[in-house]
Amino acid sequence: MTLTAKTLARAVGAGLLLSTAGWMLAGHPGHRLHGAALILAGLAVGVLPVWLRLRRPGSTALIGRWDAHARRNAGTASRLDIWRTSSGWAMRRKAAVIRPSLASLPWWRRWRVPLRTFAVPLAKAGRQTVWTSGEESTLRIGIPGTGKTAELANRVIDAPGGVVTTSTATDLHDLTAPSRRGRGPVQVFNPGGLGGRASTLRWSPLSGCTDPATAARRAADLIGPLDTHGAEGARWAAQARRVLAVWLHAAALGGYRMADVQAWCADPDTAREAILTALKTSPRAAEMRQAAAQSVDMSARTRDGVMLAMAPALAWITLPSAAEVGDPEPDTSVFTVAELTGRRGTLYLLGDDDGTVGPLVAALVAEIAHQARRTAAGLPGGRLDPGLTFVLDEVALVCPTPLDRWMAELRKRSITIHAACQGLGQLRERWGKDGASMILNSAAAVLVYGGCKDAADLRAFTDLAGEREETTYTRDGDGRLTGTSTRRVPVIAPAMLAGLPNFHALLIRRGMPVALVRTPIVWKRRDVRKAVRRNAKPARPVPATAKPRPATTAARRPQPRPDTTARPARTAA
């Protein structure tokens, strides 16, 4: 027998009515026995159906409740779902885990800590604010002009700790830098020379490569993910990583620069002696010199394939603006992540549209992530406090980092990633099919904006949204209602998802059904407008000084006016 919610409510109501009547009847001396019998009957009528409902197998009961909940809310998240998983109350429950320094506070003081110090508001679902904690990474998918950058800029401003942000334009810097300057130092790394913004930071990929392990890691960051090269290309890319690691190690030991490494790639035979000489001081001189000799003495066909795979990682050196900031003099490119985490600083990385400087930007971001992981490992709870935020706009173009691994691993160190791309195809092109799947799975929240025209991608998102029951009506030829039926339809149709207006998105959030939300617009924020006006206000003019006084006392005396009425004096005869 299946007990519906309506039947269960009726049974509980009848049980309460019988128990109340028995309690009133038991007050009379002659009817106490009858009253007790009615109370027992009421308890049996009210409690037995509840017990039958709860004693059903766990999975069956749970799925039944989920299905009933989905029918009541048309397959979307209810207010209770949002409050349970994404409200300020839900974030405060995890505050001591996200920020270990709060664990020592009493619970009443912990609940008075400002919410934005360990969580950020993501969007609005009706009148409710959807929050994400300081350890949850998010992803935005949408074509240009739908509101991704306007929403990402809020993540930069609301970040409780240090911020590293990437973009292919200067609007993210212009909108958020005035607000971030009030919290800590602001630096710009602009190898693409976008908008004429001057770079305040110079960093070379050779920094730290005197260590063979650092050189190997740096070569992998410059070459990028292997999945994007295909089966044959991945083999060449793997060999290019090995060769580039040895050459970076040799350049760092010999005092060379990245321009010299590119020259070695163009003519390995001429560079053979310089590479082997530089590796004599390596801590692993024998192994490194042998690997360097093999990288130069390999067959012509193999060497051409390796050099061809290595060339994109070094192409940025040909750009004067990139060479100026990415290939400085040795020992002038020391960068420590403490400038971000310790002082709550902000670093803006500006790339280009064609991805030429992408390997350089990716290597710098990877270095920051590596230092942040090492720093967090020695802190209480193994977490940064406050956390570090990566805001990666146009991540597939500007910052081809191992995002598929970072989205899952860095959250344990309170390193949050907020990424944005133009579509699933862009993710597959950069990280491969499996890598794109891992990025989607690891993101705690995915915002899908409108404008997509790929039917396969639209169906993938509507399948994740699930289905709902829709009532259909049957009418006769005269228009009279003859019957009703139900059918299963998608919660949101592909055409409806494609036609979402700007600054609206489908939210796929971990732990709750989907919801249609409004994403915030940064230039409408009061604090942003105030900061922009403050920076745009011209400097106050220097007040005019008093007129200079005459130097002498005689000059200050008024001069007598000439007497025009006096007669001219007579001259002597």
C-alpha positions in Angstrom: 0.0 0.0 0.0 1.3 3.4 -1.0 0.7 6.2 1.5 0.5 9.6 -0.2 1.2 12.8 1.6 -2.5 13.7 1.6 -3.5 10.3 3.1 -0.8 10.7 5.8 -2.0 14.2 6.7 -5.5 12.9 7.1 -4.5 10.0 9.3 -2.4 12.3 11.6 -5.3 14.8 11.8 -7.8 12.0 12.7 -5.4 10.7 15.3 -5.0 14.1 16.9 -8.8 14.6 17.0 -9.4 11.2 18.7 -6.6 11.8 21.2 -8.0 15.3 22.1 -11.5 13.9 22.5 -10.2 11.1 24.8 -8.2 13.6 26.9 -11.4 15.7 27.4 -13.4 12.6 28.2 -10.9 11.3 30.7 -11.5 14.3 32.8 -14.9 13.0 33.9 -14.7 10.4 36.8 -17.1 8.0 35.2 -15.6 7.9 31.7 -11.9 7.7 32.4 -11.6 4.2 30.9 -13.4 5.4 27.7 -11.1 8.4 27.5 -8.0 6.3 27.8 -9.3 4.0 25.0 -9.9 7.0 22.8 -6.4 8.3 23.4 -4.8 4.9 22.5 -7.0 4.7 19.4 -5.9 8.2 18.4 -2.2 7.4 18.8 -2.7 4.3 16.8 -4.5 6.1 14.0 -1.9 8.9 13.9 1.3 7.1 14.6 0.9 3.9 12.7 0.8 5.5 9.2 3.9 7.6 10.0 5.7 4.4 11.1 4.6 2.6 8.0 5.9 5.5 5.9 9.3 5.6 7.7 9.8 1.9 7.7 10.0 1.7 3.9 13.4 1.0 2.5 15.7 4.1 2.7 16.4 4.6 -1.0 12.8 4.0 -2.0 11.5 6.5 0.5 14.2 9.0 -0.3 13.6 8.8 -4.1 9.8 9.1 -3.5 10.3 12.3 -1.4 12.6 13.7 -4.1 10.1 13.0 -6.8 7.3 14.6 -4.8 9.5 17.6 -4.1 10.3 18.0 -7.8 6.6 17.9 -8.7 5.8 20.6 -6.2 8.5 22.9 -7.4 8.4 22.1 -11.2 11.9 20.6 -10.9 13.6 23.7 -9.7 15.1 24.7 -6.3 12.7 25.8 -3.6 13.4 28.5 -1.0 14.2 25.7 1.5 16.8 24.2 -0.9 18.6 27.5 -1.4 18.5 28.2 2.3 19.8 24.8 3.2 22.7 24.7 0.8 23.6 28.3 -0.3 22.3 30.7 2.3 24.4 32.8 4.7 23.4 30.4 7.4 24.8 27.4 5.4 28.0 29.3 4.9 28.4 30.1 8.6 28.1 26.5 9.5 31.4 25.9 7.5 33.2 29.1 8.6 35.6 27.3 11.0 36.7 24.9 8.3 37.2 27.5 5.6 39.1 29.9 8.0 40.8 27.9 10.8 41.5 31.1 12.7 37.8 31.2 13.5 37.7 27.8 15.2 39.1 29.2 18.4 36.2 31.7 18.8 33.1 30.9 20.7 30.1 30.2 18.5 28.3 33.4 19.3 31.3 35.5 18.3 31.9 33.4 15.2 28.4 34.1 14.0 29.1 37.8 14.3 32.1 37.7 11.9 31.2 39.4 8.6 30.0 36.9 6.1 32.0 38.2 3.2 35.3 37.3 5.0 34.7 33.6 4.2 32.0 33.6 1.5 30.9 35.5 -1.6 27.5 36.2 -3.0 27.1 34.5 -6.4 23.6 35.5 -7.7 20.0 36.2 -6.8 17.2 33.6 -7.1 14.1 35.7 -6.6 14.8 37.6 -3.4 17.2 35.1 -2.0 21.0 35.5 -2.3 22.9 32.4 -3.4 26.3 32.2 -1.6 29.4 30.2 -2.3 32.0 29.5 0.4 35.7 30.4 0.2 36.6 26.9 -0.9 34.1 26.4 -3.7 35.2 26.9 -7.3 32.7 28.1 -9.9 32.5 28.1 -13.7 30.7 30.5 -16.1 29.7 29.5 -19.7 28.4 32.0 -22.2 29.1 33.9 -25.3 30.6 37.4 -25.1 28.2 40.2 -24.0 25.9 38.1 -21.8 27.3 39.3 -18.4 30.2 37.0 -17.5 32.7 39.8 -16.9 30.2 42.0 -15.1 29.7 39.1 -12.7 33.3 38.1 -12.4 34.3 41.6 -11.4 32.2 41.2 -8.3 34.3 38.1 -7.4 37.4 40.3 -7.5 35.9 43.0 -5.3 34.3 40.6 -2.8 37.4 38.3 -2.4 38.3 38.3 1.3 42.1 37.7 0.6 44.5 38.1 -2.3 43.4 37.9 -5.9 44.9 36.9 -9.1 42.9 37.8 -12.2 43.3 37.2 -15.9 41.6 38.9 -18.8 41.9 39.7 -22.5 40.7 43.3 -22.0 41.3 46.1 -19.5 37.7 46.5 -18.4 38.1 44.1 -15.4 41.1 46.1 -14.2 39.4 49.4 -14.7 36.2 48.4 -12.8 37.9 46.7 -9.8 41.3 48.2 -9.3 40.0 51.4 -7.6 38.2 49.2 -5.0 41.0 46.8 -4.5 43.6 49.6 -3.8 41.9 50.2 -0.5 42.7 46.7 0.7 46.3 46.1 -0.5 48.9 46.6 -3.2 47.8 46.3 -6.8 50.2 45.1 -9.5 49.8 44.7 -13.3 51.5 42.1 -15.5 50.7 43.1 -19.1 52.9 41.2 -21.6 50.4 41.9 -24.4 50.6 45.6 -24.0 46.8 46.0 -23.8 45.4 49.4 -23.5 48.8 50.9 -22.8 48.6 49.8 -19.2 52.1 49.8 -17.7 53.4 46.6 -16.1 54.5 47.0 -12.6 55.7 43.4 -12.3 58.4 41.7 -14.3 58.9 37.9 -14.0 60.9 35.4 -16.1 60.1 31.7 -16.5 63.8 31.1 -15.7 63.2 32.3 -12.1 64.1 29.4 -9.8 65.1 27.0 -12.6 68.5 26.4 -11.1 66.6 23.6 -9.3 65.9 20.8 -11.8 62.5 20.1 -10.3 61.4 23.7 -10.8 62.7 23.6 -14.4 60.6 20.5 -15.1 57.5 22.0 -13.6 58.1 25.3 -15.5 58.5 23.4 -18.8 55.2 21.7 -18.3 53.5 25.0 -17.5 54.8 26.5 -20.7 53.9 23.6 -23.0 50.4 23.3 -21.5 48.1 20.3 -21.3 49.0 17.3 -23.3 45.4 16.3 -24.1 44.9 19.1 -26.5 47.6 17.9 -28.9 45.9 14.6 -29.9 47.6 11.2 -29.7 50.5 12.0 -32.0 50.8 15.6 -30.8 50.8 14.5 -27.1 53.9 12.3 -27.8 55.8 15.2 -29.3 54.6 17.6 -26.5 55.8 15.1 -23.9 59.3 15.0 -25.5 59.2 18.8 -25.8 58.6 19.1 -22.1 61.6 17.0 -21.3 63.9 18.9 -23.7 62.7 22.4 -22.5 63.2 21.4 -18.9 66.9 20.7 -19.5 67.3 23.9 -21.5 65.6 26.1 -18.9 67.9 24.5 -16.3 71.0 25.2 -18.4 69.9 28.8 -19.1 69.3 29.5 -15.4 72.7 28.1 -14.4 74.6 29.9 -17.2 73.0 33.3 -16.7 71.2 33.3 -20.0 67.8 34.7 -20.8 64.6 33.4 -22.5 65.7 34.9 -25.8 68.8 32.7 -25.7 66.5 29.6 -25.2 64.5 30.6 -28.2 67.8 30.9 -30.2 68.8 27.5 -29.0 65.5 26.1 -30.3 66.1 27.7 -33.7 69.7 26.3 -34.0 70.3 23.5 -31.5 73.7 22.4 -33.1 75.2 25.8 -32.5 73.9 25.9 -28.9 75.2 22.4 -28.0 78.5 23.6 -26.4 76.9 26.4 -24.5 74.2 24.1 -23.0 76.7 21.4 -22.0 79.0 24.0 -20.4 76.3 25.6 -18.4 75.1 22.2 -17.0 78.5 21.5 -15.4 77.4 23.3 -12.2 74.1 21.5 -12.0 73.4 19.4 -8.9 72.7 16.5 -11.2 75.4 17.4 -13.8 75.9 13.9 -15.3 72.2 13.2 -15.9 71.5 16.7 -17.2 74.4 16.7 -19.6 73.4 13.3 -21.0 69.8 14.5 -21.5 71.1 17.7 -23.1 73.3 15.8 -25.5 70.4 13.5 -26.5 68.2 16.5 -27.1 70.6 17.9 -29.6 72.0 14.7 -31.2 68.6 13.1 -31.9 67.6 12.4 -35.5 66.7 15.3 -37.7 63.1 14.2 -38.1 62.6 13.7 -34.3 64.3 16.9 -33.4 62.2 18.9 -35.9 59.0 17.5 -34.3 60.2 18.3 -30.8 61.2 21.9 -31.8 57.9 22.4 -33.5 56.0 21.4 -30.3 58.3 23.6 -28.3 57.9 26.7 -30.5 54.4 27.9 -29.3 55.7 28.0 -25.7 58.4 30.5 -26.7 56.6 32.5 -29.4 55.8 35.3 -26.9 59.5 36.3 -26.8 59.1 37.9 -30.3 56.7 40.5 -28.9 58.6 43.5 -27.6 56.0 44.2 -24.8 56.1 40.5 -23.7 59.9 40.3 -23.8 60.2 43.5 -21.7 58.2 42.1 -18.8 58.8 38.3 -19.3 62.5 38.3 -20.1 64.1 40.8 -17.7 67.7 40.8 -16.5 68.6 37.8 -14.2 67.8 38.2 -10.5 65.3 40.9 -11.1 62.1 38.7 -11.3 61.7 37.4 -7.8 58.0 37.0 -6.9 56.6 35.7 -3.7 53.0 34.7 -3.1 53.2 36.5 0.4 52.7 39.7 -1.5 49.2 38.5 -2.3 48.2 36.3 0.7 49.9 38.3 3.5 49.0 41.8 2.3 45.7 40.9 0.5 47.1 42.2 -2.8 45.7 42.0 -6.3 47.6 41.0 -9.4 46.1 41.7 -12.9 47.4 39.5 -15.7 46.4 40.9 -19.1 46.7 38.6 -22.1 45.9 38.9 -25.8 43.1 37.5 -28.0 45.2 35.1 -30.1 46.8 33.4 -27.1 50.5 34.2 -28.0 51.3 35.3 -24.4 49.1 32.6 -22.9 52.1 30.3 -22.0 53.8 33.1 -20.2 50.7 34.0 -18.2 49.9 30.4 -17.5 53.5 29.8 -16.2 53.2 32.8 -13.8 49.7 31.7 -12.5 51.1 28.1 -12.0 54.0 29.5 -10.0 51.6 31.4 -7.8 49.5 28.3 -7.3 52.5 26.3 -6.4 53.8 28.7 -3.9 50.3 29.1 -2.4 50.0 25.3 -1.9 53.4 25.1 -0.2 52.5 28.1 2.1 49.1 26.6 3.0 50.6 23.2 3.9 52.5 24.8 6.8 49.5 26.7 8.2 46.8 25.4 10.7 44.4 23.2 8.9 46.5 23.2 5.8 44.6 26.2 4.5 45.4 29.8 3.6 43.7 32.3 6.0 42.2 34.3 4.4 42.1 32.3 1.2 43.5 33.1 -2.3 41.2 33.7 -5.2 41.9 33.1 -8.9 39.5 35.0 -11.2 40.2 33.6 -14.7 38.3 35.3 -17.4 38.6 33.8 -20.9 40.6 31.0 -19.2 41.0 28.9 -22.4 42.7 31.8 -24.2 44.7 33.6 -21.5 45.6 31.0 -19.0 45.9 27.4 -20.3 46.7 26.0 -16.8 45.9 22.4 -15.6 42.4 23.6 -14.6 41.0 20.1 -14.6 43.2 19.2 -11.7 43.2 22.6 -9.9 39.4 22.8 -9.6 39.4 19.6 -7.5 42.7 19.9 -5.6 43.1 23.6 -4.6 39.9 23.8 -2.6 41.6 21.9 0.1 44.0 24.8 0.6 41.3 27.5 0.5 42.4 28.5 -3.0 39.3 29.3 -4.9 38.9 29.4 -8.7 36.2 31.4 -10.5 36.6 30.7 -14.3 34.8 31.8 -17.4 34.8 30.5 -20.9 32.7 30.9 -24.1 31.4 27.3 -24.4 32.0 23.6 -23.9 33.8 23.4 -27.2 36.4 25.9 -25.9 37.0 23.7 -22.9 37.3 20.5 -25.0 39.7 22.2 -27.4 42.1 23.3 -24.6 41.8 20.4 -22.1 40.4 17.6 -24.2 37.1 15.8 -23.7 38.0 14.2 -20.4 39.6 17.4 -19.1 36.5 19.4 -19.9 34.3 16.8 -18.1 36.6 17.0 -15.1 36.2 20.8 -15.0 32.5 20.6 -15.1 32.3 17.9 -12.4 34.7 19.7 -10.1 32.9 23.1 -10.2 30.6 23.5 -7.2 28.4 25.9 -9.2 28.0 26.4 -13.0 26.3 29.5 -14.4 25.1 28.9 -18.0 24.2 32.1 -19.8 22.0 32.5 -22.8 23.0 32.9 -26.4 24.4 29.4 -27.0 23.5 28.0 -30.5 25.0 24.6 -30.2 22.2 22.1 -29.9 24.3 19.4 -28.3 25.5 21.7 -25.6 22.0 23.0 -24.9 20.7 19.4 -24.6 23.5 18.6 -22.2 22.6 21.4 -19.9 18.8 20.7 -20.1 19.5 17.1 -19.3 21.3 18.2 -16.2 18.3 20.3 -15.2 16.1 17.2 -15.2 12.4 16.9 -16.0 9.1 18.1 -14.6 5.4 17.0 -15.0 3.2 19.1 -17.2 -0.5 18.9 -17.3 -2.2 18.7 -20.7 -5.9 19.3 -21.4 -8.0 17.4 -23.9 -11.0 19.3 -25.5 -13.7 18.3 -28.0 -14.6 20.0 -31.2 -16.7 22.6 -29.3 -13.8 23.5 -27.0 -15.2 21.8 -24.0 -12.8 20.1 -21.6 -13.0 16.4 -21.8 -10.0 15.2 -19.8 -6.6 15.9 -18.4 -3.3 14.0 -18.5 0.3 14.6 -17.5 3.6 14.2 -19.4 7.3 14.6 -18.6 9.0 17.6 -20.2 12.4 19.3 -19.5 12.5 21.7 -16.6 13.9 24.3 -19.1 13.6 23.8 -22.8 16.8 24.2 -25.0 15.2 27.2 -26.8 14.3 28.8 -23.5 17.9 28.4 -22.2 19.3 29.8 -25.5 17.0 32.8 -25.2 17.8 33.8 -21.6 18.3 37.6 -21.4 21.6 39.2 -20.4 22.6 38.9 -16.8 20.4 35.9 -16.3 21.7 32.3 -16.1 20.8 28.8 -15.3 22.5 27.8 -12.0 23.6 24.2 -11.6 24.6 24.0 -8.0 25.9 21.1 -6.0 23.4 19.7 -3.5 20.2 21.3 -4.9 18.1 21.4 -8.0 18.7 24.0 -10.7 17.5 27.6 -10.5 17.2 30.6 -12.8 19.1 33.4 -11.2 20.1 37.0 -11.9 23.8 37.7 -11.8 25.1 41.0 -10.3 26.3 43.8 -12.4 29.5 45.4 -11.1 29.0 48.9 -12.4 25.7 49.2 -10.6 27.3 48.6 -7.2 27.4 51.7 -4.9 30.9 51.1 -3.7 32.2 50.7 -7.3 30.6 53.9 -8.5 32.0 55.7 -5.5 35.5 54.4 -6.1 35.3 55.3 -9.8 34.1 58.8 -9.1 36.9 59.3 -6.5 39.6 58.3 -9.0 38.1 60.3 -11.8 37.8 63.4 -9.7 40.4 66.0 -10.9 43.0 67.2 -8.4 42.0 70.3 -6.5 43.7 73.4 -7.9 46.3 75.1 -5.8 44.8 78.3 -4.3 46.2 81.5 -5.7 48.7 83.2 -3.4 48.4 86.9 -2.4 49.8 89.5 -4.6 53.5 90.2 -4.0 54.2 93.2 -1.9 56.7 95.9 -3.0 60.2 95.3 -2.0 60.8 98.8 -0.4 58.8 101.2 1.8 59.2 104.0 -0.7 57.6 101.9 -3.3 54.6 101.3 -1.1 53.9 105.1 -0.7 51.4 106.5 -3.1 53.1 108.7 -5.7 51.8 112.3 -6.1 49.7 113.0 -9.0 51.2 115.5 -11.5 49.8 119.1 -11.3 48.4 119.8 -14.7 47.1 123.3 -13.7 50.5 124.9 -12.9 51.9 127.4 -15.3 55.2 126.8 -16.9 58.1 128.7 -15.4 59.6 131.6 -17.2 63.0 131.3 -18.5 65.7 133.9 -17.9 66.1 136.6 -20.6 
